[in-house]
């Protein structure tokens, strides 16, 4: 018996309609909504527009930094965190080091 690849199967088109429609999509949408809510809470608490283009001035520095402001780590900080570690380009800094932040238009 010849062993073929999975692409060799010839399923009739009608059979494909019988497969369940939700292949984890609901779980993904729930995860994405929870993640978006968490980022909104962080933005509100720390006054920082995450995952957006910004111009930032840090305390004690004259030159402003421009770029995409993100969390330094993929894991969200604890709820009771007083500051968060951020990344802009190759620079990492604490949210408390921000003197001024301006959101840039895309």
N, C-alpha and C positions, 0 to 999 in steps of 0.2 A: 504494500500500500504506500502510495506516494504521500509524503508529508508536505503539505503546502503551507503557505503563510496565511495569516488572518485575512489578508486582502483577497484571497481566492474564494471566500465564501460569497455566495450569491443569494442574498436575502431579498425576497420580494418587498417592494416599497410598502405594501400594506402592513406587513409584519412590524415595520419600524414604528408605526403609529401606535402599536400596542404597548410599547415600552413606557414605563412611568415617566411623566413629564418633569417632575421635580427631582433632579439628581443632585440634591444638596444645595440648590439655589436658595432656598429659604434660609438655610443656615448661613450662607455667604452674605445675604442681604442683612440679616440680623447682626452678624459680626461687623459689617461695614457701618451700619447705623450706630452701633454701640461705640465703635472707634471714632466716628465723626463727633458724637456727643462728648466723648472724653476729651478730644482735642478742643472742642468749643469751651468746655469747662476750664481747661488749662489756659486757653487764650484769655478768658475772662478773668481768671484768678491772677495771672501774672502780667496781663496787659501786653501780651506778645502775639502777633499774628503768625502762627505756625504754618509751615509749608507754603509760604508766600514770599514774593520778592519784596525786600525791605532795604532801607538805608538805616544803619544803626550807629550811634555814637556811644562809646563806652566811657565810663568815668575814668578820668586821667589820660585820655587820648584825644588828640586833636583831629586826626583823620577819621572820616566816617567809613564804615564797611558797607558794601552793597552785595546783595546776593539772596539766595534762598535760605530762609531761616527754618531750621529743623531741630528736633530733639537730637541730642548727641547719641542717645541709645534708642534702640527699637522699643524697649520695654517702657511702658508708661510709668512715671514716678508715683510713689505712694500718695494717697489722698491728702495726708497731713504734711506734705513737703512744703517747706518755706521758700524754697528756690528750686529751680530746675537747671540742668546743664544743657546748654544749647550749642548748636553748630551753625556757622555761616562760612561756607567755603572750607578752608583749612583751619579756621580758628574755632576753638571751643571756649566757652565762657559761661559763667553763671548768670541767671536772669537778673540777679541783684546788681550786676556790673553794668547794666544798661542805663545810660543817662537819657537817651532819646531814641525813639524808634519811629520811623515813617514808612508807611506802606507805599510801595511803588506800583504804578499802574502797569498792567501786563502789556 
